[in-house]
Amino acid sequence: MEPMGQSESREGELAKLPPGQRLQRGWPVTHYGPVPKFRPERWEFRVFGATADGDKHCWTHEEFSALPYSTVVADLHCVTKFSMLGAEWGGVSALEIVELAPPAPDVTHVMVWAEYGFSSNLRLTDFMAETTIFATHKDGEPLTAEHGFPVRLVVPHLYAWKGPKWVRGVEYMTADRRGFWEERGYHNVGDPWAEQRYAYQEEPGDGPEF
């Protein structure tokens, strides 16, 4: 039998889990394809598409690393049903990127692009949530290559696949289109509290037609 304090603590943690999720103490490595090799001299973060000024905005790795550093304490919920609670993510807030490279007034969605052409679409409102962050660190330590170094997107209120590893840029869009996993049958929105795992669960308005 667990001591009273430990039992209450575990019950409190379990209460934070979305439906169908299990508590994960470690951080499993999950991704599709190989881990890319980081080449700082070639690395560039881009914001393009329907920007307010019509221009493409770019940062080298040195420039991106010099942007204001923010931290967010938030959970990570993987569609494979594990959840990691209370991690501290450090990096550049998505709101900082939006301020530096504003979208045009008619932008409704973004496509986040990563290495190997991987992509994930987000509603602009999800991208601009206060907890959305381009993470370079977890719990004060730089991300490992397997976990997305140098930059991964973390969108705590959505399933983790909506936040790609090895991010290279953001495309502003005036209409929605599906990203890599969304084209392969995953839900277009990905809200873990509504268990929006698969495309067949979509309601009208959740996403574009296939």
PANU-344044 format. One record per residue (C-alpha): residue number from 1; residue in one letter; x, y, z. Coordinates in steps of 0.02 Angstrom, whole numbers. Layout:
<rs>
<r seq="NUM" type="A" X="X" Y="Y" Z="Z"/>
...
</rs>
This chain:
<rs>
<r seq="1" type="M" X="0" Y="0" Z="0"/>
<r seq="2" type="E" X="66" Y="173" Z="-46"/>
<r seq="3" type="P" X="87" Y="302" Z="93"/>
<r seq="4" type="M" X="-58" Y="425" Z="99"/>
<r seq="5" type="G" X="43" Y="571" Z="29"/>
<r seq="6" type="Q" X="109" Y="472" Z="-118"/>
<r seq="7" type="S" X="-63" Y="403" Z="-158"/>
<r seq="8" type="E" X="-141" Y="576" Z="-157"/>
<r seq="9" type="S" X="1" Y="643" Z="-265"/>
<r seq="10" type="R" X="-23" Y="506" Z="-393"/>
<r seq="11" type="E" X="-211" Y="532" Z="-396"/>
<r seq="12" type="G" X="-180" Y="717" Z="-428"/>
<r seq="13" type="E" X="-63" Y="677" Z="-573"/>
<r seq="14" type="L" X="-186" Y="554" Z="-649"/>
<r seq="15" type="A" X="-321" Y="686" Z="-640"/>
<r seq="16" type="K" X="-216" Y="793" Z="-758"/>
<r seq="17" type="L" X="-213" Y="659" Z="-893"/>
<r seq="18" type="P" X="-325" Y="674" Z="-1046"/>
<r seq="19" type="P" X="-438" Y="524" Z="-1082"/>
<r seq="20" type="G" X="-347" Y="368" Z="-1139"/>
<r seq="21" type="Q" X="-175" Y="429" Z="-1084"/>
<r seq="22" type="R" X="-53" Y="348" Z="-962"/>
<r seq="23" type="L" X="76" Y="434" Z="-852"/>
<r seq="24" type="Q" X="254" Y="421" Z="-917"/>
<r seq="25" type="R" X="401" Y="453" Z="-800"/>
<r seq="26" type="G" X="535" Y="455" Z="-933"/>
<r seq="27" type="W" X="534" Y="530" Z="-1107"/>
<r seq="28" type="P" X="524" Y="399" Z="-1245"/>
<r seq="29" type="V" X="599" Y="439" Z="-1414"/>
<r seq="30" type="T" X="466" Y="433" Z="-1549"/>
<r seq="31" type="H" X="486" Y="497" Z="-1726"/>
<r seq="32" type="Y" X="473" Y="447" Z="-1908"/>
<r seq="33" type="G" X="633" Y="430" Z="-2008"/>
<r seq="34" type="P" X="816" Y="460" Z="-1962"/>
<r seq="35" type="V" X="886" Y="592" Z="-1844"/>
<r seq="36" type="P" X="955" Y="735" Z="-1951"/>
<r seq="37" type="K" X="1133" Y="795" Z="-1933"/>
<r seq="38" type="F" X="1141" Y="974" Z="-1870"/>
<r seq="39" type="R" X="1250" Y="1088" Z="-1976"/>
<r seq="40" type="P" X="1249" Y="1260" Z="-1893"/>
<r seq="41" type="E" X="1326" Y="1348" Z="-2043"/>
<r seq="42" type="R" X="1181" Y="1290" Z="-2153"/>
<r seq="43" type="W" X="1041" Y="1302" Z="-2026"/>
<r seq="44" type="E" X="910" Y="1436" Z="-2055"/>
<r seq="45" type="F" X="740" Y="1471" Z="-1976"/>
<r seq="46" type="R" X="617" Y="1547" Z="-2101"/>
<r seq="47" type="V" X="447" Y="1629" Z="-2089"/>
<r seq="48" type="F" X="366" Y="1643" Z="-2260"/>
<r seq="49" type="G" X="201" Y="1633" Z="-2351"/>
<r seq="50" type="A" X="68" Y="1764" Z="-2316"/>
<r seq="51" type="T" X="174" Y="1881" Z="-2208"/>
<r seq="52" type="A" X="109" Y="2056" Z="-2172"/>
<r seq="53" type="D" X="249" Y="2139" Z="-2273"/>
<r seq="54" type="G" X="255" Y="2006" Z="-2409"/>
<r seq="55" type="D" X="437" Y="1965" Z="-2369"/>
<r seq="56" type="K" X="523" Y="1808" Z="-2306"/>
<r seq="57" type="H" X="603" Y="1826" Z="-2134"/>
<r seq="58" type="C" X="757" Y="1723" Z="-2093"/>
<r seq="59" type="W" X="869" Y="1692" Z="-1943"/>
<r seq="60" type="T" X="1034" Y="1599" Z="-1936"/>
<r seq="61" type="H" X="1059" Y="1482" Z="-1790"/>
<r seq="62" type="E" X="1162" Y="1614" Z="-1701"/>
<r seq="63" type="E" X="1027" Y="1744" Z="-1729"/>
<r seq="64" type="F" X="887" Y="1628" Z="-1677"/>
<r seq="65" type="S" X="982" Y="1582" Z="-1518"/>
<r seq="66" type="A" X="997" Y="1767" Z="-1476"/>
<r seq="67" type="L" X="807" Y="1796" Z="-1479"/>
<r seq="68" type="P" X="721" Y="1824" Z="-1310"/>
<r seq="69" type="Y" X="720" Y="1664" Z="-1207"/>
<r seq="70" type="S" X="556" Y="1610" Z="-1128"/>
<r seq="71" type="T" X="505" Y="1462" Z="-1020"/>
<r seq="72" type="V" X="340" Y="1369" Z="-1009"/>
<r seq="73" type="V" X="296" Y="1234" Z="-883"/>
<r seq="74" type="A" X="179" Y="1119" Z="-977"/>
<r seq="75" type="D" X="132" Y="940" Z="-1012"/>
<r seq="76" type="L" X="165" Y="838" Z="-1169"/>
<r seq="77" type="H" X="33" Y="715" Z="-1230"/>
<r seq="78" type="C" X="83" Y="590" Z="-1363"/>
<r seq="79" type="V" X="-48" Y="511" Z="-1475"/>
<r seq="80" type="T" X="34" Y="343" Z="-1434"/>
<r seq="81" type="K" X="-51" Y="368" Z="-1265"/>
<r seq="82" type="F" X="90" Y="421" Z="-1149"/>
<r seq="83" type="S" X="89" Y="589" Z="-1060"/>
<r seq="84" type="M" X="236" Y="677" Z="-977"/>
<r seq="85" type="L" X="182" Y="805" Z="-849"/>
<r seq="86" type="G" X="257" Y="968" Z="-787"/>
<r seq="87" type="A" X="410" Y="986" Z="-898"/>
<r seq="88" type="E" X="494" Y="1155" Z="-913"/>
<r seq="89" type="W" X="517" Y="1201" Z="-1096"/>
<r seq="90" type="G" X="638" Y="1341" Z="-1138"/>
<r seq="91" type="G" X="660" Y="1430" Z="-1303"/>
<r seq="92" type="V" X="576" Y="1560" Z="-1412"/>
<r seq="93" type="S" X="391" Y="1592" Z="-1391"/>
<r seq="94" type="A" X="284" Y="1575" Z="-1547"/>
<r seq="95" type="L" X="213" Y="1745" Z="-1502"/>
<r seq="96" type="E" X="389" Y="1817" Z="-1515"/>
<r seq="97" type="I" X="403" Y="1750" Z="-1692"/>
<r seq="98" type="V" X="232" Y="1821" Z="-1736"/>
<r seq="99" type="E" X="284" Y="1991" Z="-1669"/>
<r seq="100" type="L" X="446" Y="1991" Z="-1768"/>
<r seq="101" type="A" X="366" Y="1923" Z="-1927"/>
<r seq="102" type="P" X="180" Y="1965" Z="-1921"/>
<r seq="103" type="P" X="54" Y="1870" Z="-2028"/>
<r seq="104" type="A" X="-58" Y="1956" Z="-2154"/>
<r seq="105" type="P" X="-233" Y="1997" Z="-2087"/>
<r seq="106" type="D" X="-315" Y="1853" Z="-2182"/>
<r seq="107" type="V" X="-200" Y="1716" Z="-2116"/>
<r seq="108" type="T" X="-299" Y="1577" Z="-2029"/>
<r seq="109" type="H" X="-173" Y="1435" Z="-2016"/>
<r seq="110" type="V" X="12" Y="1397" Z="-2015"/>
<r seq="111" type="M" X="114" Y="1252" Z="-2081"/>
<r seq="112" type="V" X="264" Y="1213" Z="-1973"/>
<r seq="113" type="W" X="404" Y="1140" Z="-2078"/>
<r seq="114" type="A" X="543" Y="1028" Z="-2014"/>
<r seq="115" type="E" X="689" Y="928" Z="-2083"/>
<r seq="116" type="Y" X="658" Y="806" Z="-2227"/>
<r seq="117" type="G" X="504" Y="904" Z="-2280"/>
<r seq="118" type="F" X="403" Y="851" Z="-2128"/>
<r seq="119" type="S" X="257" Y="967" Z="-2092"/>
<r seq="120" type="S" X="116" Y="996" Z="-1969"/>
<r seq="121" type="N" X="-30" Y="1116" Z="-1990"/>
<r seq="122" type="L" X="-102" Y="1220" Z="-1850"/>
<r seq="123" type="R" X="-241" Y="1346" Z="-1832"/>
<r seq="124" type="L" X="-166" Y="1518" Z="-1807"/>
<r seq="125" type="T" X="-254" Y="1528" Z="-1637"/>
<r seq="126" type="D" X="-165" Y="1369" Z="-1580"/>
<r seq="127" type="F" X="1" Y="1431" Z="-1645"/>
<r seq="128" type="M" X="-22" Y="1596" Z="-1553"/>
<r seq="129" type="A" X="-69" Y="1517" Z="-1387"/>
<r seq="130" type="E" X="36" Y="1585" Z="-1243"/>
<r seq="131" type="T" X="109" Y="1413" Z="-1207"/>
<r seq="132" type="T" X="163" Y="1373" Z="-1385"/>
<r seq="133" type="I" X="352" Y="1378" Z="-1392"/>
<r seq="134" type="F" X="496" Y="1338" Z="-1507"/>
<r seq="135" type="A" X="590" Y="1238" Z="-1378"/>
<r seq="136" type="T" X="779" Y="1226" Z="-1373"/>
<r seq="137" type="H" X="788" Y="1161" Z="-1193"/>
<r seq="138" type="K" X="694" Y="1046" Z="-1077"/>
<r seq="139" type="D" X="711" Y="1066" Z="-888"/>
<r seq="140" type="G" X="858" Y="1183" Z="-914"/>
<r seq="141" type="E" X="958" Y="1066" Z="-1025"/>
<r seq="142" type="P" X="979" Y="1079" Z="-1214"/>
<r seq="143" type="L" X="873" Y="957" Z="-1311"/>
<r seq="144" type="T" X="961" Y="801" Z="-1373"/>
<r seq="145" type="A" X="965" Y="765" Z="-1559"/>
<r seq="146" type="E" X="839" Y="623" Z="-1536"/>
<r seq="147" type="H" X="718" Y="742" Z="-1451"/>
<r seq="148" type="G" X="728" Y="878" Z="-1582"/>
<r seq="149" type="F" X="889" Y="979" Z="-1561"/>
<r seq="150" type="P" X="914" Y="1117" Z="-1607"/>
<r seq="151" type="V" X="728" Y="1168" Z="-1608"/>
<r seq="152" type="R" X="563" Y="1078" Z="-1586"/>
<r seq="153" type="L" X="391" Y="1154" Z="-1573"/>
<r seq="154" type="V" X="290" Y="1118" Z="-1416"/>
<r seq="155" type="V" X="102" Y="1149" Z="-1421"/>
<r seq="156" type="P" X="50" Y="1085" Z="-1249"/>
<r seq="157" type="H" X="-138" Y="1090" Z="-1274"/>
<r seq="158" type="L" X="-129" Y="978" Z="-1429"/>
<r seq="159" type="Y" X="-57" Y="805" Z="-1460"/>
<r seq="160" type="A" X="132" Y="807" Z="-1477"/>
<r seq="161" type="W" X="136" Y="765" Z="-1663"/>
<r seq="162" type="K" X="69" Y="941" Z="-1695"/>
<r seq="163" type="G" X="238" Y="1005" Z="-1631"/>
<r seq="164" type="P" X="372" Y="937" Z="-1747"/>
<r seq="165" type="K" X="553" Y="904" Z="-1702"/>
<r seq="166" type="W" X="696" Y="985" Z="-1799"/>
<r seq="167" type="V" X="592" Y="1135" Z="-1851"/>
<r seq="168" type="R" X="657" Y="1244" Z="-1992"/>
<r seq="169" type="G" X="517" Y="1367" Z="-2024"/>
<r seq="170" type="V" X="337" Y="1425" Z="-2023"/>
<r seq="171" type="E" X="225" Y="1458" Z="-2172"/>
<r seq="172" type="Y" X="79" Y="1576" Z="-2148"/>
<r seq="173" type="M" X="-76" Y="1515" Z="-2242"/>
<r seq="174" type="T" X="-242" Y="1596" Z="-2287"/>
<r seq="175" type="A" X="-326" Y="1424" Z="-2299"/>
<r seq="176" type="D" X="-296" Y="1260" Z="-2209"/>
<r seq="177" type="R" X="-209" Y="1111" Z="-2285"/>
<r seq="178" type="R" X="-154" Y="949" Z="-2203"/>
<r seq="179" type="G" X="22" Y="913" Z="-2144"/>
<r seq="180" type="F" X="121" Y="751" Z="-2150"/>
<r seq="181" type="W" X="26" Y="648" Z="-2020"/>
<r seq="182" type="E" X="-139" Y="733" Z="-2057"/>
<r seq="183" type="E" X="-126" Y="673" Z="-2238"/>
<r seq="184" type="R" X="-98" Y="498" Z="-2170"/>
<r seq="185" type="G" X="-256" Y="485" Z="-2067"/>
<r seq="186" type="Y" X="-221" Y="584" Z="-1908"/>
<r seq="187" type="H" X="-348" Y="710" Z="-1845"/>
<r seq="188" type="N" X="-328" Y="884" Z="-1917"/>
<r seq="189" type="V" X="-344" Y="972" Z="-1748"/>
<r seq="190" type="G" X="-274" Y="848" Z="-1621"/>
<r seq="191" type="D" X="-353" Y="900" Z="-1455"/>
<r seq="192" type="P" X="-305" Y="766" Z="-1326"/>
<r seq="193" type="W" X="-447" Y="811" Z="-1209"/>
<r seq="194" type="A" X="-571" Y="771" Z="-1348"/>
<r seq="195" type="E" X="-466" Y="619" Z="-1401"/>
<r seq="196" type="Q" X="-451" Y="686" Z="-1577"/>
<r seq="197" type="R" X="-331" Y="554" Z="-1637"/>
<r seq="198" type="Y" X="-390" Y="505" Z="-1811"/>
<r seq="199" type="A" X="-466" Y="589" Z="-1964"/>
<r seq="200" type="Y" X="-623" Y="480" Z="-1959"/>
<r seq="201" type="Q" X="-668" Y="569" Z="-1796"/>
<r seq="202" type="E" X="-671" Y="740" Z="-1878"/>
<r seq="203" type="E" X="-827" Y="846" Z="-1873"/>
<r seq="204" type="P" X="-876" Y="970" Z="-2010"/>
<r seq="205" type="G" X="-759" Y="1118" Z="-1999"/>
<r seq="206" type="D" X="-616" Y="1023" Z="-1914"/>
<r seq="207" type="G" X="-513" Y="1021" Z="-2072"/>
<r seq="208" type="P" X="-503" Y="1034" Z="-2262"/>
<r seq="209" type="E" X="-566" Y="895" Z="-2372"/>
<r seq="210" type="F" X="-440" Y="761" Z="-2417"/>
</rs>
